[in-house]
Amino acid sequence: MEKSLFEQMGGTYSKVGDYSLPNLLLPQEETKPIGLWGQRHARYLKRSHKVLYMNLLTSGRLNNYLADIDEQAADMFLRLVKQMAERENITEQLKTENQMLWIGRMNEIRARAREIVNAELIYS
């Protein structure tokens, strides 16, 4: 029996019942930890960009891609929080004088920064 193109390229088959199924494995990829931002982007890709998600997954680049997005988003979030706090004069002195006001203002700043990161990196 003549070998199939898959077998000629080094592929193998497994017999399952009456069928011969190809032994397919995903390429090995370096696993990096993926934080909150990367997980959000992964959910977005699964829901809204299925083809891109599957291409990244089957090529073995998904983990690196999500880890990179996570790092970019975390850096952007911290930078935005710092810039907004400086612009609105939210200082350590305010923190010592009126903690509740400082907490409220910082929570507002974090919420705005989170919305910006979501709009520009995570859900785009």
C-alpha positions in Angstrom: 0.0 0.0 0.0 1.3 3.4 -0.9 2.1 5.8 1.9 0.0 8.9 2.3 1.5 12.4 2.1 1.1 12.6 5.9 3.1 9.4 6.3 5.7 10.6 3.8 6.2 13.7 6.0 6.8 11.6 9.1 3.2 11.4 10.4 1.7 8.4 12.0 -1.7 7.0 12.5 -3.5 5.2 15.3 -6.2 2.6 14.8 -9.4 3.4 16.6 -12.1 0.9 15.9 -12.4 0.8 12.1 -10.7 4.2 11.6 -7.1 5.3 11.2 -6.8 8.7 13.0 -3.7 10.8 12.6 -1.5 11.4 15.7 -1.5 15.2 15.9 0.2 17.1 18.6 0.3 20.8 19.2 3.8 22.4 19.1 5.5 22.7 22.4 5.5 26.3 23.7 7.2 28.0 26.6 4.7 28.5 29.3 4.7 31.9 31.0 2.4 33.0 33.8 -0.6 34.9 32.5 -2.2 37.4 34.8 -5.7 39.0 35.0 -5.2 41.2 31.9 -4.1 38.2 29.7 -7.0 36.1 30.9 -9.4 38.8 30.0 -7.9 39.1 26.6 -8.1 35.3 26.1 -11.8 35.3 26.9 -12.3 38.2 24.5 -10.5 36.3 21.7 -12.4 33.1 22.4 -15.7 35.0 22.1 -15.1 37.5 19.4 -12.1 36.5 17.4 -12.2 32.7 17.3 -10.1 32.3 14.2 -7.2 34.4 15.6 -7.5 32.5 18.9 -7.3 29.1 17.2 -4.4 30.2 14.9 -2.4 31.3 18.0 -3.3 28.2 19.8 -2.4 25.7 17.1 0.8 27.5 16.2 2.0 27.4 19.8 2.2 31.1 20.2 -0.9 31.8 22.4 0.8 31.7 25.7 3.6 34.1 24.7 1.0 36.4 23.0 -1.2 36.5 26.2 1.8 37.0 28.5 3.0 39.9 26.3 -0.5 41.5 26.4 -0.7 41.0 30.2 2.7 42.7 30.7 1.8 45.6 28.4 -1.6 46.1 30.1 -0.1 46.0 33.6 2.6 48.5 32.7 0.0 50.8 31.0 -2.3 50.6 34.1 0.4 51.5 36.6 1.7 54.3 34.4 -1.9 55.7 34.0 -2.6 55.5 37.7 0.6 57.3 38.6 0.1 60.0 35.9 -3.5 60.6 36.9 -2.7 60.8 40.7 0.1 63.3 40.0 -2.2 65.4 37.8 -5.0 65.4 40.4 -2.6 66.1 43.2 -3.3 62.9 45.1 -0.2 62.7 47.4 1.1 60.8 50.4 0.4 63.9 52.4 -3.3 63.6 51.5 -3.2 59.9 52.5 -1.9 60.8 56.0 -4.3 63.7 56.4 -7.5 62.1 55.1 -7.3 58.4 54.3 -10.9 58.0 53.3 -10.7 60.8 50.7 -7.4 59.4 49.4 -8.9 55.9 49.1 -12.0 57.2 47.3 -10.0 59.3 44.8 -7.5 56.4 44.1 -10.3 54.0 43.5 -11.8 56.5 41.0 -8.4 56.8 39.3 -7.9 53.0 39.1 -11.4 52.6 37.7 -10.7 55.1 34.9 -7.3 53.6 34.2 -8.9 50.1 34.0 -11.4 51.4 31.5 -8.7 52.9 29.3 -6.6 49.7 29.4 -9.6 47.6 28.6 -10.6 49.8 25.7 -7.1 50.2 24.2 -5.5 46.7 24.8 -7.8 44.1 26.1 -11.0 44.5 24.1 -9.6 45.8 20.8 
